[in-house]
Amino acid sequence: METTPDSPGDTAADGAPDPVMDRVTALVALAQGGARAEAAAGFAALWPELTDPFHRCVLAHYAADVQEDPHAELEWDRRALAAADEVPPGRAESHHPALRLAGFYPSLHLNLAEAYRKVGEPKLARTHLTAARERLGALAGTEESAPGYADTIRGALDRLEERLAAQPRSPESRPFA
């Protein structure tokens, strides 16, 4: 599996095996193979075992993608962002030299924005859309390790912004006439 800022990989930067990431990678493959419910159950079973915020961030990020219930998806996306905020400096790089934790944030905020949109919270969705856009600069330099990744995130942000613009604004978010 190619390691990109948005994929787990399976070894540390020093080449040592990372059994937790091996398990996460296996669950991601299971989900990609169409066994989303089994992957979701596997992520949920592995979650309580994790103490490393990096592992928790990666697992929660992928677990959100396999949730059928948008509220469950939102909860996993919240967990991913909270865990990212706890990852110590250099931890992502210790897993793989090309990873930068700052590069995770545009995707984490994008996912939260989409989850908030799905559960009918457009104001919170817009807040995270803005946060994702503000952190896009962190994707500079990802082209070498993940060609097209930054463009993928930008395109997803643009599409989400269009979906949000098409949604009616709630009365409390409209200016007084």
Rosetta blueprint (number, residue, H / E / L):
1 M L
2 E L
3 T L
4 T L
5 P L
6 D L
7 S L
8 P L
9 G L
10 D L
11 T E
12 A L
13 A L
14 D L
15 G L
16 A L
17 P E
18 D L
19 P H
20 V H
21 M H
22 D H
23 R H
24 V H
25 T H
26 A H
27 L H
28 V H
29 A H
30 L H
31 A H
32 Q H
33 G L
34 G L
35 A L
36 R H
37 A H
38 E H
39 A H
40 A H
41 A H
42 G H
43 F H
44 A H
45 A H
46 L H
47 W H
48 P H
49 E H
50 L L
51 T L
52 D L
53 P H
54 F H
55 H H
56 R H
57 C H
58 V H
59 L H
60 A H
61 H H
62 Y H
63 A H
64 A H
65 D H
66 V L
67 Q L
68 E L
69 D L
70 P H
71 H H
72 A H
73 E H
74 L H
75 E H
76 W H
77 D H
78 R H
79 R H
80 A H
81 L H
82 A H
83 A H
84 A H
85 D L
86 E L
87 V L
88 P L
89 P L
90 G L
91 R H
92 A H
93 E H
94 S H
95 H H
96 H L
97 P L
98 A L
99 L L
100 R L
101 L H
102 A H
103 G H
104 F H
105 Y H
106 P H
107 S H
108 L H
109 H H
110 L H
111 N H
112 L H
113 A H
114 E H
115 A H
116 Y H
117 R H
118 K H
119 V L
120 G L
121 E L
122 P H
123 K H
124 L H
125 A H
126 R H
127 T H
128 H H
129 L H
130 T H
131 A H
132 A H
133 R H
134 E H
135 R L
136 L H
137 G H
138 A H
139 L H
140 A L
141 G L
142 T L
143 E L
144 E L
145 S L
146 A L
147 P L
148 G L
149 Y H
150 A H
151 D H
152 T H
153 I H
154 R H
155 G H
156 A H
157 L H
158 D H
159 R H
160 L H
161 E H
162 E H
163 R H
164 L H
165 A H
166 A H
167 Q L
168 P L
169 R L
170 S L
171 P H
172 E H
173 S H
174 R L
175 P L
176 F L
177 A L
